[in-house]
């Protein structure tokens, strides 16, 4: 392969998807090195281990490699569901946990030195690979501490980085005071933010509280005209925050908003999700709701009916051009034993009103699209 025409070598390199294979090809000769390097280092995968974090630091420090990095993926694990380790699981070596957190913090604080970085995709799991190669489970305390430290490092790097996309997965939302560093990011570069949180049920099983989980707003960037796409999701179950605190966020360029398994408050307020959506109405073109629910705090108060939400949005979200509603937009109540469960005393008439109001909303969006065309 050493004497093949450059066109054939280039075709071979472009069709190799394995990073391991690419790195082996890179060692053949200088020609292969020149062709492979931009491809092999365009996406850097960082595992949850000290060695991987240190390797990442070396890539950042090498100017001939750093210039090719466009995407950083931290601890991606395909087809794995988030679970806190059982209480009787053997836990971590404290010294190694500390060294891991330090190595990861230094690495992610330094990503601003990647001149062409476009996106960071970070997933958090309560385990790491020890220096002996063994998977070690973390206690919830050390897991959330490491998570918070890495997120802080990423937001710190964004002050001088040009990255435009950030995805954070399996986030355990802590009290708002833990995220004071977010407010120091006065000119966020992001055009896309995806925030995937751990659901209330998983958190309550660990903490013993049924209503824990901090505000989604804690990690949202300050109001700005840069953000165009926002995803707020809880893929493994319902998410509800006692203090939503979304009143201060307005993104005048927001084009797309996705909400999954997010619970709406019973009483509309400036801090709530319903009002947050309406505040983005000037430019919002795409709205997607997946299995969202309306919270019924007490049977002594009237539920916030979906029919009322659909009717209000149909009137005010006049810029909308695509509406996707998947799953059942129902009602939930906080059960002392089971957490958030479906609220059953909803009449057939209410369900029919909800469905017809949604259909009218969808029809209004379709009509608006035809008028534009």
Secondary structure, 3 states (H helix, E strand, C coil): CCCCCHHHHHHHHHCCCCHHHHHHHHCCCHHHHHHHHHHHCCEEEECCEHHHHHHHHHHHHCHHHHCCCCEEEECCCCCCCCCCCCCCCCCCCHHHHHHHHHHHHHHHHCHHHCCCCCEEEEECCCEEECCCCCEEECCHHHHHHHHHHHHHHHHHHCCCCCCCEEEEEEECCCCHHHHHHHHHCCCCCCCEEEEEECCHHHHHHHHCCCCCCCCHHHHCCCCCCCCCEEEEECCCCCECCCCCCCCCCCCCCCCEEEEECEEECCCCCCCCHHHHHHHCCCCCCEEEEECCEEECCCCCCCCCCHHHHHHHHHHHCCCCCEEEEECCCEEEEEECCCEEEECCCCCHHHHHHHHHHHHHHHHHHHHHHHHHC
